[in-house]
């Protein structure tokens, strides 16, 4: 898994970035502890991996 922006991850999920933000909102504090930036910025690989597993998002390698 590699780091990516929220916009890129939303595109893989086939949703608007706002929808992705709503999906992860309940998990925000845990994801911040995992290294997710509070504002803008690329999501670290471990956070991307957690989100993709949680929401069954398939990333083309």
C-alpha positions as CSV (number, residue, x, y, z in Angstrom):
1,X,0.0,0.0,0.0
2,X,1.2,3.5,-0.7
3,X,0.4,7.0,0.7
4,X,-2.4,8.8,-1.2
5,X,-4.6,11.8,-0.8
6,X,-8.2,11.6,0.3
7,X,-9.3,12.7,-3.2
8,X,-7.3,9.8,-4.7
9,X,-8.8,7.3,-2.3
10,X,-12.3,8.6,-2.9
11,X,-11.8,8.1,-6.6
12,X,-10.8,4.5,-6.1
13,X,-13.9,4.1,-3.9
14,X,-16.1,5.7,-6.7
15,X,-17.4,8.4,-4.3
16,X,-17.1,12.1,-3.7
17,X,-14.3,13.1,-1.3
18,X,-17.1,14.5,1.0
19,X,-18.6,11.0,1.2
20,X,-15.3,9.5,2.1
21,X,-14.9,12.1,4.8
22,X,-18.3,11.2,6.2
23,X,-17.4,7.5,6.2
24,X,-14.2,8.1,8.2
25,X,-15.7,10.7,10.5
26,X,-16.7,8.2,13.3
27,X,-13.2,6.8,13.2
28,X,-11.3,10.1,13.1
29,X,-9.6,10.0,16.5
30,X,-8.3,6.5,15.9
31,X,-7.1,7.4,12.4
32,X,-5.3,10.5,13.8
33,X,-3.5,8.2,16.3
34,X,-2.5,6.0,13.4
35,X,-0.9,9.0,11.7
36,X,-3.6,10.6,9.6
37,X,-3.1,14.4,9.3
38,X,-5.8,16.4,10.9
39,X,-6.2,18.7,7.9
40,X,-5.0,18.3,4.3
41,X,-2.2,16.0,3.4
42,X,-1.5,12.6,2.1
43,X,-2.8,9.7,4.1
44,X,0.0,7.4,5.3
45,X,0.0,3.8,3.9
46,X,-1.3,2.2,7.2
47,X,-4.3,4.5,7.2
48,X,-5.0,3.9,3.5
49,X,-4.8,0.2,4.2
50,X,-7.2,0.4,7.2
51,X,-9.8,2.4,5.2
52,X,-9.6,0.2,2.2
53,X,-10.2,-2.9,4.4
54,X,-13.0,-1.3,6.4
55,X,-14.9,-0.2,3.3
56,X,-13.9,-2.9,0.8
57,X,-12.1,-0.5,-1.6
58,X,-10.0,-2.2,-4.2
59,X,-6.8,-0.4,-5.2
60,X,-5.3,-1.3,-8.6
61,X,-1.6,-2.1,-8.1
